[in-house]
Every structure is written in C-alpha cells, then in structure tokens.
Amino acid sequence: MRNIENSAPRHASGKSWRFCRGLALLLLLGALFPAAPAAADLSFGRARELLQERSDALKASAAKVESKEQAADSLKWLHGPTIGVGALEMWGEAKIDVERSVSTPLGSMPLDIEDTYNFSGPRAAVTGTLPIFTGGKIGAAQKAAKYGAEEARAQHRAAANQLDAELVTKYFGLQLALSLQKLREATLAEEDRELARARKFEKEGMVSHVEVMSVKVARDAAEREALKARNNARTARLELQRLLLADNLGSLSTPLFVLKKPLAPMESWVEQALKSNPQLAAVEARVRQADQGVAASKSSWFPQVMAFGQYYFAHPHQADLWPEWLAGVGVNLTLWDSRDRAADYRSARATLREARSSQADAMNVVRTSAETAWLNTQNAREQYSLTASNVALARENLKLKNEGFGEGLYTALDVTHARDQLLAAEVERRVAAFEFVVNYALLHLVSGSMPDFLNACAQKDLILER
C-alpha cells in the first residue's frame, strides 16, 4: 500500500514535468517562429496605391518620362556658346619673303630676303563658337524635345489610367465572385434542408419517391454551381494577386456599389473628356512635335551665322608669325546639299498632316467612348433599380411556395423553381451593380478623372451591394 501511495505522486510529478517541458518548447518555438500576421483588409484605394508602387509597366513608363525630360534638358543651352580645349602636334615650315633694311655707305637699302620659318611643334588652344542665327533650327529642336517629354507624361497618365481600369475589373470582379459564392452556398444549404424535409415527408407518405429524387437532382445541381462559384472566386483572387504582385490579399473592404443620385449630364462628361483625356494630350504633343519638324526642315534653306574665337596658349617660340588669338563672325550658306531638302520639307509637312488627322480621329473616338460609357453606366444603374422589384417578388413567391409545400398545396419542384427564380434575380442584381461600377470607372477613365472615382467609392450616398 505504501508503494502505491509513494508511486502516485511520482507519476503525477512526471506528467507535470512533461507538460511543463512541452509548454516551454511551444513557447520557445513561438518565439523563434512567430505566426505570420493576418493580412489586413484591402480597400480599393489601398489596392490602387499598391498597384502604382509595384507595377513594372508603370515603372517602365516613368523611366521613359525621365528619359524624355532629360533629353529636353540637354538642349536648353543650344543657343549658348560651345567652348573647348584642343591640342595637336604639327610638322611643317614655310618660306617667306621678308623685307629688311641693309646699311651701306650710301645709306639704308631695302632688300627682299627669303627666309624659312619652322612651324613644327605642339599647339594648344581654347576655342569657342556662338550661334547667332540658325534659321530656327535650334528653337525647333528644343521645342520638339519639350513636346516629346509632354507626350511621354501624357502616355504615362494614360498607362496609369488603364491600370486603374484593369484594377477596377479585377477588384470588383473578385467582389462579385465572392458575393455569388456566398449566394450559391446559401442556396446549397437551403437545398440540403429542402431535401431533408422531402425525405421526412416521404416517410410520412406525403410525397412520392420520384419527387424526392427531383429534389435530390436540384440539390446536386446547386452543389455543382457552388463548386463553380468557389473556383471562380479562387481564380478571381489569383488574378488580383498577380496584378498587385501580392501573395495574400486579405478581405476586400470596398463593396460593389451604385450611386443613389443621378449621373451628371452626358455633355459635361464629353466636355471633360475632350479637355482632360491623357491620350488626347499625347496626340496633341505629337502634333506640336510634327510642327517643329516642319520648322526644322525649313531652317536648312537659311544661312547659318555664328561668332567664333580661338586663343593659343602653347605654341613654338620660333613660330613668330603664329597668332596668339583669333576672333570673327562666320556665315555659311548651303548651296547644294546631298540630301534633297525639298523632299525633306514635303515629308515633314506630310507628317504634320498625319498627326492632325490622327488627332481628329482620336477626338472622335474619345467623344464616342465617353458617350458610350455614360449610356452603359446609366443603363446599369437603371437595371439595378429595376431588379429590386424582381428580388422582392421572387422572395415572396418562394415564401409562399415553401409554406404551401408543407400544406400539400405545392410540390417540391414548385419550391425549387421558386428558389431558382429568386437566385436568378439575386444574381442579376449583383451583376448589375458590377456593371455599374465597371462602366462608371470607364467613364472616369475616358474623361481623365480617375482620382474622382476613388472619391466616389468613399461617398456615403451609395447603395452598397455585399
């Protein structure tokens, strides 16, 4: 008896020791390998920030902007002087007739003496040139580079807007997929309950086995649709992750929405698009570059006038006739050029006509896009409002059929059909909200006002669809 009593505490003590040791090990592992923090909720605004920070396409576009801006800066001093230092080694001599006076008993007599001067030796000089008149060539080059930078900036804005539009499709597409997944899973749960009730009624002799089989078929169809919805949601999440270059997204916190207040008139959106669309700004910059190309081509017909100067600070001492400095003004007029200047001018004019025609076409495309986006947005808004009555009617119809099925007034197929009608109305309502968001974003994209779409997402006067 004493042995049993003595061993019990040791057994309990061993358990306690193993428990404490296991707990300490868990704490140690927790300290060494902390759990990964859960991803925070992701709003559309935050997703847009991540996209702009991480997008390689935007980084490439920004690098192009920097390149064009630096190229324009490199030409800003073309009107100024060019100064350089040069050195060379020369070999040569020259015979020069020098008149000298020779003293004679009769007086001084001039004599022409041929002398040899050696010009061999090193030379070093500072040389400077200053353009005075170039026929507009310098100004055309500077302005063309400036408009090239403006075009790059406009293209960068257009690329950012396009990415914003893609983000809208991916972000709210995932919201739609998640919403439809919840809807399908809720429908599957209802079908499970319906099947259980039908089997109960079958045992009680209230419904036939064929009717139960029909309910089972409807339930299996609901499960298939739920599986499709889950797969669609996983695919949509993966696409958004790849767009944002993110491993984990967390929960999306900006739901699908529809504006309560009416849209601004179509004319105001079209006017805004013609004024602020970045693609139109890029085309306008190309027109201005083409215009400067015409000016540069015309400059080849004008004379080139420049001032020059040169100072020699190193030359052989024996070359007494070598000047220490030179300065002057030069004029150069090309009489014959190996390049056909007339053809070059005609080419520049044709390029300008092409740019202007492209500008007119782009304006028409932007106008049409703005009008189409406005009409589609307005239609989606109206469709969403009209689906409210469909959802309400389908819900009441399902309620009626459910109650009637329990009383034997309706069959299980009637209940399934009513549930399918409600499901279709709910899906239509969510799709209408998604189409509103996408077209509303496209309307801002065309009008060059995507930041205003972010403000719209944060408004309180919205109908939220979760």
Secondary structure, DSSP 8 states (H G I E B T S, - for coil): -HHHHHHHHHHHHHHHHHHHHHHHHHHHHHHHS--------B-HHHHHHHHHHH-HHHHHHHHHHHHHHHHHHTTTTTTS-EEEEEEEEE--EEEEEEEEEEEETTEEEEEEEEEEEE--EEEEEEEEEEEEE-TTHHHHHHHHHHHHHHHHHHHHHHHHHHHHHHHHHHHHHHHHHHHHHHHHHHHHHHHHHHHHHHHHHHHTTSS-HHHHHHHHHHHHHHHHHHHHHHHHHHHHHHHHHHHHT-S----B-S-EEEESS----HHHHHHHHHHH-HHHHHHHHHHHHHHHHHHHHHHTTS-EEEEEEEEEEE--TT-TTS-SEEEEEEEE--S--SS-HHHHHHHHHHHHHHHHHHHHHHHHHHHHHHHHHHHHHHHHHHHHHHHHHHHHHHHHHHHHHHHHHHTTSS-HHHHHHHHHHHHHHHHHHHHHHHHHHHHHHHHHHHTT-HHHHHHHHT-SSEEEE-
